[in-house]
Structure formats: structure tokens, C-alpha cells
Amino acid sequence: MPISRAQGWKIALSIPTSEERLWFKKPAVFLYDQFLTKVHDKEDAMLLRISSMEMRDMMLEAEPHLFYITNHYRNFPFVLARLAALTPKLLKEILLSRAMQLAQNTAKIAKKKKSKARKPRVARKFGRKS
């Protein structure tokens, strides 16, 4: 059974630690300070950010009844998922999968920042030669 715009929005906000924010002056769902999804304001679809252009192209080829893009998104790693082809279970699976990717990326970034953090300098003693 296809989902409505309201159901899509509710499912997106049910992802743990997700939050609503404005993105280009429109409501969107963010996770770990990164865009996750939004209900498209003109298309009957959910806009999803994908990990890479290659992944997006594979998704478009594998499931054209579900995923598509418009010219606006041609040069960006985003895909539109048709609401008419989505079920609540499928949308939740897609969003949870992306949420896990974002969590891993966030953990990697935090680990890099921590390892690059300056270590306290040890004060050198400048003694006089006797």
C-alpha cells in the first residue's frame, strides 16, 4: 500500500536521533547534522541523499519504478523515491540503512578529529651549562 506525504514525514522523523530543520527554507529531516530526507514539495516523492553518484546510478537502474531523478538533481547524489511505490516498511528500511551509514561516517570523522587534536606540549627545560 503506498504511503502519503504525512506518513512519509512521520516515518522519517521516527528514525532515532533524527530532527526537523529547515533546508533551503523547507522542512527536512537531519541526522548527525547531515541531511537525511524530506518530502519533496513539488513531486509526490521523498528526496533521499545517497552516499555516492555511483550508488545513485545503480539504484536508478535497478529499480526505476521506485527511484528517479529530475534534471535539478542530475549532478548531485540525490534520488527521489516515488510515494506511490513506497510502503512504510520499505521507507523505514531505506532510511535506517542511510542512518547507519551516516552514523559510521560521523564516528570516523570524530575519530580523525580526536587523533589530529594537538597533544599538549611538554615544556623543555633550558638549563645553563655548568
N, C-alpha and C positions, 0 to 999 in steps of 0.2 A: 504494500500500500504506500503510495507516495506521501511525502511529508509537505506540510505547509511552511510558509515563511516563519511563522511564530514557533512551530515545532523545531525547525532548524536552529533558530536563535536559542531556544530553551536548551536544546541538546548541546550546542556549543558552549553555553555558559555552565553546563553541568560538568564539564571537564575539570578535574581537581586543579586548584590554584589559578584557574582562568579568571580574567577580569575584563569588564567592559571599558573601552576607551574610545575616544574619537580618533578616527584615522581619515585624513583628508575631509574633515568636518562631518563624517558619517560614523555611526556606531559600529564598532568592530570588537572582536574578541582577541585578547592578547594573552600570551603565556610566557613567563620568564622575560618580560619586556620585549617580546617579539610577536609580530602579527601571526595569528593562527587562522582566523576565518572571519567572514562576515556574510550576511545575507545581501546579495547584490541588489542595488536599488533600482536597476532597470531590467535585468534579466531575472527569470524565475530560476535562480541558481544560488548556490553557495560559492563564494570565492575562496579558494584554498591556496596557500603558499606552499610550493613544493621545494624539496631540497636542492634540485638542480634542473637545468633545462633538459638534460638527457632523461631524467626520470619523468618529467612532464611529457616529453615526446612519447615515451613508452606507454604512459597512461592513456594518452590520446589515441594511440594506435591500438592498444589492447581493448579498450572499452569506449568506443566512440558514441555509444548510446548513452553513456553516463557522463563522460568528460568532454569538454570542448573549450575553445578559447575564442575570443573576439580579436579583431585587429589591435585593439588597445593593449592587449596582454601578450601580443606576439613576441616581443623582445624581453619578456620578464618571466621568472619562474613561478607563474601562477596558472591555475586551471579553474575552470568553472565546472561545478557538478550540478547537473540538472535535478531540481527538486522532484520532478515527476518520476525520475529513475532512482531516487534515493529512498531508502527505508530508514526508520530511526536506528535500527541496529547497524546498518552499513555506514551511516554518517558517523555514529559514535566510534565504530572501528577505525574509520579513516582518521578522525580527529585524535583518537588515543594513540594511534601509530605515529602521527606527526608530533604529538605531545611528547612521546618517548624520545624522538629524535631531538627535539628542542631541549629536553632535559639533559641528554647526553652532551649536546653542544655546549650548553651552559656550564655543565660540570667541567668539560675540557678547558673552556675559557677561564674559568675560575682557577683551575689547577695551574694553567700557564701564568696567570697573573700572580699567583702566590709564589711560584718558583722564580719569577722575574723580580719580585719585590726586593728592594735593597736590603741587604743584610747589614746589621749595624757594624759600623767600622770600629775596629779595635784601635784604641789610641796608642800611638807609638811613643815610646819614651826616648827622648833625645837627651841622653846624658853626656856629660863632659868627659873627655878622655883624661885619665889621670896620668 
